[in-house]
């Protein structure tokens, strides 16, 4: 199935992809297995790693060879300094991001079960980091050929998506929870990529295909999809349902896999703007799988050559 998006040529914009939303610094704690209640467990590994949905998506796109810009708020503390450096070191432009005086940057404690690679996230966000709609610079969010937003602050994300749509720029959302303002946000999105639990939570339909069909009908997004962890992904485009299997890798930590999927999806759209959706979904699955090879949200971010090799190895 042909990708139903119109993406401007590379020379039409300063950036290929702009992401707008959360960044985080993750304190990653690896244990043999998730601890029981009221117990003591030995740490096998502990480290500080950069994360956050939109910061990670931007870093993934940059690693895959695209010009990426990140927009969001940092605290003016050591965590914010590390977070900004993690993006600029990867080649992500952060000139439209800002620091909030007196605020602690968003951080999370991530408990990783070494046996399975599954993780539990405990997060904290300073209220001063909240992004208002009037802080969204239309020139910045329309400086790329694609825009990706998350759903944490729906009013600001909606303002960004509206500006991009008015400029003819395709919009992608990483949506995981039903929040106030979610309907207005989704009404301005071309590609809805949801966490596995979201479609049922929003529509009331437990069957994934029916839930995606309801999302497509309600918001008229050309593409609606949901990530399924190691099961891959499920998408709906027009009247067609596309199920794409996941790739098997040695999973160290699943943190950031969904964020990497969104970045991989955008990268594939930029690579094959006239390509087929099946290939684009497979590419995103491969990026997400490879991202699980390392510790932290960005520990396993792959290069383009690594993604191509994994996809080639999966073909008969």
N, C-alpha and C positions, 0 to 999 in steps of 0.2 A: 504494500500500500504506500502510495506517494506521500511524503511529508507535507501536511496541509498548512504550511507556514510560508510567508514571504519574508526572506531575510535579505537585507541590503548587502551590496558588495563590500568587500573589505575597505576600499578606499572611500566609502561613504561616511565612516565614523572613526573617531580617534581610538576607540576600543572595540573589541569583539563582543565582550560580555561585561555587564555591570551587575553586581550583586548588592542588595540592600537589606540589611537586617543584623542579625546577631553575630558577635564574636565572643570568644571565651578563652580562658586559660584553664586547662583541666589538670587536676592533681590525680594522677592515675595510680591506683593501688591494685596490684595483682595478687590474688590469693589462689590457693589450690582449688578451692570450691567456695561458693558463696557461704558466708558464715551463718550459723544458726543464731536465733535470737538469744540475747544475753550470754554471749560466748566470747572467747578470745581466740584470735586467729593470727597466725604468723604471716607477715607480709613477705611475699617472694620477690616483689619488685615495686619500686615507687619512683615516680618521676613527674615533672611538670611538662605538659605538652599543649600546644595551641589547638584550639577547636572553635566551636560555634558554627551554626548552620551555614550562614552566608559567607563568613570568612573562609571556611573550608571549601565551599563550592568555588569561590574565586581562586583559591590556591590550586585546586585540582585543575581548573581550566588553564591556569598559567603553566602548570607542570606539563600539560598536554600540548603546549605550544601556542596558546591564544593570548591576546592582549586583554588583561583582566583589570577591572577597577572594583574596589570595595568601598561601600558607603555605610557608615555606622558610627556609633559613639564608643569611645574608650574612656576609662578612668585615667586620671593623671598620676597614676601610681606605677610601681615597678611592674605589676602585671600588665598594665596597658603598654608599657615600653616593650615588654617581651612580645606581646600580641602584635603590635605594629611592626616590629622587626621581623616577626615570623612571616608576615605578608610581603614586606618589601624585599626580604632576602629571596623570596620565591618569584619576584618580578611583578607582584600585584601593586598597582598604583593606589595610593590611599589619600590623595590630595583633597578629596571631598569628604573624608572622614574627619572627626573632631574629637578633642579631649574635653572632658567635663571636670572643671576644677572641684577638688574635694571629694570626688566620687571614686570608689573602688571599682576596678574593672570587673566585669562578670567573671565568675569562676565556678568551677564544679569539682566535686569529688566523684571520681568514676571508679567503681569497684568492678574489677574484671575477674571472672571465673576462668582460671587458666585451663581447666579441663574442657570447657565448651567454647570459650572465647566470648560468651555472652557478658553483657555489662549492665550495671545499675548506676544511674546518674543522680547525684544530689547537687542541685545547682543553687546559686545565689546571684541576684541581680540588684544592684544599687538603684533606688528609685530615680536618682538623678540621671541615669543613663537612658531613661525613656525618650524615645524619638517622637517629636510632635510632627504633625503634617506640615506646619509652616517651616520646619527645618529641612524639608525635602527640596533640594534645588532642582528644578526641572531640567536645567542645562546639564547637570551632572547625571541624572538618571536616564537621560536620552543621549548620552555620549557614546553608547555602545550599539551593537547590532541586535543584542538580546538583553532582556532584563530578567533577573531572578530575584524574587522577594520571598521572605518567610512569613509566617502568620503570627508572630509573637505580638507585634504591635500593629493591629489591623488598620487603624486609621492612617498611620504613616505609610504602610505598605500600599494601601488603596490609593493614596495620593501619588505615590511613585508609579504604580501601575497605570493610573489614568493618564499621567503625563506621557508615559511610554506609548500607550495606545493612541493618544492624540497625534504622536509623531510617527505612527505606523511601525512601531518596534514591537515584535512579539514578546509576550510576557509569560513567565513561568513562575509557578508558586510551589514552595515546599510547605505543605500543610499537614499538620499532625494532630491538632486539637480543635474542637468546636469552641470558638471564643466569640465574645460580643463583637459585632462588625464583620463576622466572617462572610456573610452573604454579600455585602457590598464589595468586599475584596474579590471573592470568586467571580463576581459578575464582570470584573475587569481583567480576567486572566484567559490566556489562550491555551496554556498547557497546565492542567492541574495534576500535580504529582503528589499523591497522598500517602501517608503512613498506612499500614495495613488495617488499623482499627478505625481510621477516620471515616471512610465512606458509609459504613454501617452506623456509626455514631451520628452522622449528620442526616442520613436518609431514613434510618430505621429498617433498612433491608439487610439481613444478615448474609444473603448470598452475594458474593463479591461482584459477579457479573451484573446482577440486577441493580446493585448499589451504584456501580459505575454508570450504568445506563441512566439511572435517575439523576446523577450529577450532570451528565452530558445534556440531558433534556432541560434541566433547570437552568444551567448557566451557559449553555450553548458554546462551551469550549470545544475547539476542534479536536483536542486530545485530552482524555482523562485517563489517569493511570494510578496504580497503587504498587508499592514495593512489597515484596513477600519474603524478605530475608533471604536465606539460602535457597528458597523456592523460586527466586527470580522476580518476575514482575508480571502484572496483568494490565493491559491497556485497552481502551475503546476509542475507535476513530470512525466517525460516521456510524454505520450500523454494524461494523465489524469488530470483533473481539480478538485481541492478540495476546496470547500467553507465551512468554519468553522464559525458558528455564534459566536457572542460575548456573554459575560456574563453580566448580569445586576447587578450593585452595586450602592450604593449611591455615586455619583461622587462629590468629593470636588474640585479636581484639576486634569486636564488631562495632566499636564506637566510630561514628562518622561514616558508616557505610551508606546510610541514606543520603547524607550530604554529598558524598562522593558520587552517588548515583545521579543526583541533580546536576552536578558539575559535568559528569560524563555525558549526560543527555544533551546539555547545551553544547558541549564540545563536538558531539556527533552531528548535531544539527548544523553547526558551522562548517564542519568538514564535508557533509553531504547535504547541502541545502535542497538539492533536487533528488535526494536519495529515498530509499524506502524505510518506512517506520520500523519494520521488523529488524533491520540492521542497526538502526539507531538505538532501539531498545536493548538489543544484544550487547552493543558497545557499552551502554550505561551499566548493564548488569556486570560486564567484565571489569569495568572501573571500580564498581562497588566491591566486587569480590577481592580484587587485588589490594584494595585499601585495607582489608582485614588482615593482611600479612604482618603488619607492624603494630606496635603499641601506640595508642592514642588515636585521635580523630584523623590525623594526617600521617601517621607513622608508616603506612604502606602505600602512599600515593604513587601511582604508576606513571611511567613514561608512555608515550604513544607506542613505542616499539614493543613494550611489555604487553600492552593491551592487544595490539595486533597479533602478537605471538600466541596469547591465550585464545583469542578468537579463531586463529588459524588451526590451532591444535584441537579445537572442539569440532571442526568441520570434518565430515567423512572424507 
